[in-house]
């Protein structure tokens, strides 16, 4: 964090020098931009402690939306911050329970999947941006920095139960419980690149970013139990919250006086 802040300070002194690039056409746009786009979260990981049962974790699609502020849009180097809202996942998996492990009236294995989102997060990016002109109206952008996320503590739970044929007995055979960290603020590293296109009334930008959290957004455990044949299975569950995002932003031209 200290090194990043020192880099920003030194960069601010550098971008004041004209020889490092000056794109006057960006002065006609507002420094604020509206930003939104889909994100794809990495799969959760599990560590089996004992037993043979398992389940398959999947990537989760979500979204980011908000706004950003570019302090020096007309210069090659700049600093970007903003406010981003995201919907964080809790789990996304598929499972299979063997027919011999559940009640006799089940003629086939039970196969299904389930997905759950946890809480809405609020983030502030702190990014360095390098802009390079590729032709008259197109610019390539490179981004790196940090993101501070406000993510209140919470938990998520999944339970799988089976009833016997006359509904006189219930067996709970699979359970997953995960919790977010106690600290409400989390940090992450951000890296990415993108393209900006200048137009008469708007500036359109697209960027592909990868966000890597400094801690997991969910930690927990899972248990397969009460099977007719198979033994108990237990393990731990971890969801990093890392994701790749394709974000689109729009900056509008200032009104002429």
C-alpha positions in Angstrom: 0.0 0.0 0.0 2.8 2.4 0.9 4.7 1.6 -2.2 1.6 2.2 -4.3 0.9 5.6 -2.7 4.5 6.6 -3.3 4.2 5.6 -6.9 1.1 7.8 -7.3 2.9 10.7 -5.8 5.9 10.3 -8.1 3.6 9.8 -11.1 1.7 13.0 -10.4 5.0 14.9 -10.6 5.9 13.1 -13.9 2.6 13.8 -15.7 3.0 17.5 -15.1 5.8 17.4 -17.7 4.5 18.1 -21.2 7.0 15.7 -22.8 5.2 12.7 -21.3 2.2 13.2 -23.6 -0.8 15.5 -23.8 -4.1 14.6 -25.6 -6.0 17.8 -25.8 -9.1 16.1 -27.4 -9.9 14.5 -24.0 -10.5 17.9 -22.5 -13.9 18.2 -24.1 -15.2 15.3 -22.1 -16.3 15.1 -18.4 -13.9 13.4 -16.1 -16.7 11.2 -14.8 -17.7 8.1 -16.6 -20.5 5.6 -16.2 -19.2 2.0 -16.1 -20.9 -1.4 -16.2 -20.3 -4.9 -17.5 -20.2 -8.7 -16.8 -17.7 -10.4 -14.6 -16.8 -14.1 -14.3 -15.7 -15.4 -10.9 -13.2 -18.1 -10.4 -14.4 -21.5 -9.2 -14.4 -22.3 -5.5 -12.0 -24.9 -4.3 -12.5 -27.8 -1.9 -10.1 -29.8 0.3 -11.4 -33.2 1.2 -10.4 -34.4 4.7 -12.0 -37.8 4.6 -14.6 -39.8 2.6 -15.2 -40.4 -1.1 -18.1 -38.1 -2.0 -17.4 -34.8 -3.8 -19.1 -32.1 -5.9 -18.1 -29.9 -8.8 -17.7 -26.2 -8.4 -18.4 -23.9 -11.4 -17.5 -20.3 -12.4 -20.1 -17.7 -11.5 -21.3 -14.9 -13.8 -22.2 -11.6 -12.1 -21.9 -7.9 -12.8 -20.2 -4.6 -11.9 -21.7 -1.2 -12.3 -20.9 2.3 -11.0 -18.8 5.3 -12.0 -15.2 6.3 -12.3 -13.3 9.5 -12.1 -10.1 10.1 -14.3 -8.0 12.9 -12.7 -6.0 13.6 -15.9 -7.9 12.2 -18.9 -5.9 14.4 -21.3 -2.5 13.1 -20.2 -0.6 9.9 -20.9 -0.4 9.0 -17.2 -3.3 9.4 -14.8 -4.9 8.2 -11.6 -8.4 6.7 -11.6 -10.8 6.2 -8.7 -14.6 5.7 -8.4 -17.4 3.7 -6.9 -18.3 0.2 -8.0 -21.3 -2.0 -7.0 -21.0 -5.8 -7.4 -23.0 -8.9 -6.6 -20.7 -11.4 -4.9 -21.3 -15.1 -5.2 -21.6 -17.6 -2.4 -21.5 -20.9 -4.2 -22.2 -22.4 -7.7 -21.9 -26.2 -8.0 -23.4 -29.5 -9.3 -23.6 -32.7 -7.3 -24.6 -36.3 -7.7 -26.0 -38.7 -5.0 -25.9 -42.4 -5.8 -29.3 -44.1 -5.8 -28.0 -46.8 -3.4 -27.3 -44.1 -0.8 -30.9 -42.8 -0.8 -34.3 -44.3 -0.3 -35.3 -47.3 -2.4 -38.0 -45.6 -4.4 -35.4 -43.5 -6.2 -34.7 -45.5 -9.3 -31.8 -43.3 -10.5 -28.9 -41.2 -9.1 -30.0 -37.8 -8.0 -28.2 -35.2 -10.1 -28.8 -31.4 -9.7 -27.1 -28.1 -9.3 -27.5 -25.0 -7.2 -26.2 -21.4 -7.2 -26.4 -18.6 -4.6 -25.2 -15.0 -4.5 -24.3 -13.6 -1.1 -24.2 -9.8 -0.6 -23.8 -6.7 -2.6 -20.3 -5.2 -2.3 -19.2 -1.6 -2.7 -15.7 -0.9 -4.0 -13.4 2.0 -4.7 -10.6 1.4 -7.3 -7.3 3.1 -7.0 -5.7 2.7 -10.4 -2.8 4.0 -12.4 -3.6 4.4 -16.1 -1.2 4.6 -19.1 -2.8 5.8 -22.3 -1.1 5.4 -25.7 -2.6 6.7 -29.0 -2.9 4.1 -31.7 -4.5 6.2 -34.4 -6.6 9.4 -34.7 -9.5 8.3 -32.6 -8.3 5.1 -30.8 -6.2 4.8 -27.7 -4.9 1.8 -25.8 -5.1 1.9 -22.0 -3.1 -0.1 -19.5 -4.3 -0.3 -15.8 -2.9 -1.5 -12.6 -3.5 -0.7 -8.9 -5.7 -1.7 -6.0 -9.3 -2.0 -5.1 -10.8 -1.5 -1.6 -14.1 -3.4 -1.1 -16.7 -3.0 1.6 -18.2 -6.4 2.1 -20.3 -6.9 5.3 -19.9 -10.2 7.2 -22.5 -12.8 6.2 -23.1 -16.5 5.6 -24.6 -18.9 3.1 -26.0 -22.4 3.6 -27.1 -25.2 1.4 -29.0 -28.3 2.6 -30.1 -31.4 0.7 -32.8 -33.6 2.2 -34.6 -36.7 1.0 -37.9 -38.1 2.2 -38.9 -41.7 2.2 -41.8 -42.8 0.1 -44.5 -42.2 2.7 -42.9 -39.0 4.1 -42.4 -40.4 7.5 -38.7 -40.0 7.6 -36.2 -37.4 6.4 -32.5 -37.8 5.8 -30.1 -34.8 5.4 -27.4 -36.1 3.2 -25.4 -33.0 2.0 -24.8 -29.7 3.6 -22.5 -26.7 2.8 -22.0 -23.7 5.0 -19.7 -20.7 4.2 -19.0 -17.4 5.9 -17.4 -14.2 4.8 -14.5 -12.7 6.9 -15.2 -10.7 10.0 -13.5 -7.7 8.6 -15.8 -5.5 6.5 -13.1 -4.0 4.3 -11.0 -6.2 1.9 -8.3 -5.4 -0.5 -7.4 -6.7 -4.0 -4.9 -6.2 -6.8 -6.2 -5.1 -10.2 -4.5 -5.4 -13.6 -6.0 -4.9 -17.1 -6.0 -3.2 -20.5 -8.5 -1.7 -22.8 -9.3 0.6 -25.7 -10.9 4.1 -25.9 -12.7 5.6 -28.9 -13.2 9.3 -29.1 -16.4 10.5 -30.8 -18.0 13.9 -31.2 -20.4 13.7 -28.2 -19.1 10.7 -26.2 -16.0 8.8 -25.3 -16.5 5.0 -25.2 -14.0 2.8 -23.5 -13.8 -1.0 -23.1 -11.4 -2.8 -20.6 -10.6 -6.3 -19.6 -9.5 -6.6 -16.0 -8.5 -9.3 -13.6 -9.1 -8.7 -9.9 -7.2 -10.8 -7.3 -8.3 -10.6 -3.7 -5.9 -10.6 -0.8 -8.2 -12.9 1.2 -11.1 -15.3 0.4 -14.6 -13.8 0.3 -16.0 -17.1 1.6 -14.7 -19.9 3.8 -16.6 -22.9 5.1 -17.1 -26.6 5.2 -19.2 -29.3 3.6 -20.5 -32.7 4.8 -22.0 -35.7 3.1 -23.7 -37.9 5.8 -26.6 -40.3 6.6 -26.0 -42.4 3.4 -27.3 -45.9 3.2 -24.0 -47.3 1.8 -21.3 -44.7 1.5 -19.4 -43.4 4.5 -19.3 -39.8 5.8 -17.4 -37.2 3.7 -16.1 -34.0 5.1 -14.0 -31.1 3.8 -13.4 -27.4 3.6 -14.7 -24.9 1.1 -12.9 -21.7 -0.1 -14.1 -19.1 -2.6 -11.4 -16.5 -3.5 -13.7 -14.0 -5.1 -11.1 -13.4 -7.9 -12.7 -12.5 -11.2 -12.2 -11.4 -14.8 -14.4 -8.5 -16.0 -15.3 -7.0 -19.3 -16.3 -3.5 -18.5 -17.7 -0.7 -20.7 -17.7 3.0 -19.8 -19.1 6.2 -21.4 -18.0 9.8 -20.8 -20.1 12.6 -22.2 -18.8 15.7 -23.9 -19.0 19.0 -21.9 -21.7 21.5 -23.0 -20.3 24.3 -25.0 -20.6 27.7 -23.4 
